[in-house]
Amino acid sequence: MQHHELGLYIKFRRKQLGKSLNKFALDVEVEPATLSRTENLKQDIFYKTLVKIAKGFNQTPAEFLSDFEKK
């Protein structure tokens, strides 16, 4: 996967958890609009957002990115 596809991977992982975009965004304290733009490749992800999203998957940013690279 290319780095520009990170948003698609986030969406894939979120759906694996069975969470809606709004529920996951609320859980990780990210604006739903920001998460939507990120998942749909309309906005790059900021590090602070990546930290929150990784935490939502019970991972560090490094672990999350490592899993992404393996996918």
C-alpha positions as CSV (number, residue, x, y, z in Angstrom):
1,M,0.0,0.0,0.0
2,Q,1.1,3.5,-0.7
3,H,1.1,6.1,2.1
4,H,-1.6,8.1,0.4
5,E,-3.9,5.1,1.0
6,L,-3.6,5.4,4.8
7,G,-7.1,6.8,5.0
8,L,-8.5,3.7,3.2
9,Y,-6.7,1.5,5.8
10,I,-8.2,3.5,8.6
11,K,-11.6,3.0,7.2
12,F,-11.0,-0.8,6.7
13,R,-9.8,-1.2,10.3
14,R,-12.7,0.9,11.7
15,K,-15.2,-1.3,9.8
16,Q,-13.5,-4.4,11.2
17,L,-14.3,-3.1,14.7
18,G,-17.9,-2.7,13.5
19,K,-18.0,1.0,14.4
20,S,-19.7,3.8,12.4
21,L,-17.6,6.8,11.4
22,N,-19.4,9.0,13.9
23,K,-19.0,6.5,16.8
24,F,-15.3,5.9,16.1
25,A,-14.6,9.6,15.7
26,L,-16.3,10.3,19.0
27,D,-14.4,7.5,20.7
28,V,-11.0,8.8,19.5
29,E,-11.9,12.5,19.9
30,V,-11.5,13.4,16.3
31,E,-14.1,15.5,14.4
32,P,-16.2,13.2,12.2
33,A,-15.7,15.5,9.2
34,T,-11.9,15.3,9.6
35,L,-12.1,11.5,9.9
36,S,-14.3,11.3,6.8
37,R,-12.0,13.5,4.7
38,T,-9.0,11.4,5.8
39,E,-10.7,8.1,5.0
40,N,-11.8,9.4,1.6
41,L,-8.3,10.6,0.8
42,K,-9.4,14.3,0.7
43,Q,-7.1,15.4,3.5
44,D,-3.7,14.3,4.8
45,I,-3.6,13.0,8.3
46,F,-1.8,15.1,11.0
47,Y,0.4,13.3,13.5
48,K,-1.9,14.3,16.5
49,T,-4.8,12.7,14.6
50,L,-2.8,9.6,13.8
51,V,-2.0,9.2,17.5
52,K,-5.6,9.4,18.5
53,I,-6.7,6.9,15.7
54,A,-3.9,4.5,16.6
55,K,-5.0,4.6,20.2
56,G,-8.5,3.8,19.1
57,F,-7.1,0.5,17.7
58,N,-5.1,-0.1,21.0
59,Q,-1.8,0.6,19.2
60,T,1.0,3.1,19.2
61,P,1.3,5.1,16.0
62,A,4.4,3.0,15.1
63,E,2.5,-0.3,15.5
64,F,-0.4,1.0,13.5
65,L,1.9,2.2,10.7
66,S,3.8,-1.0,10.7
67,D,0.6,-3.0,10.3
68,F,-0.4,-0.6,7.5
69,E,2.9,-1.2,5.7
70,K,2.4,-5.0,5.9
71,K,-1.1,-4.8,4.4
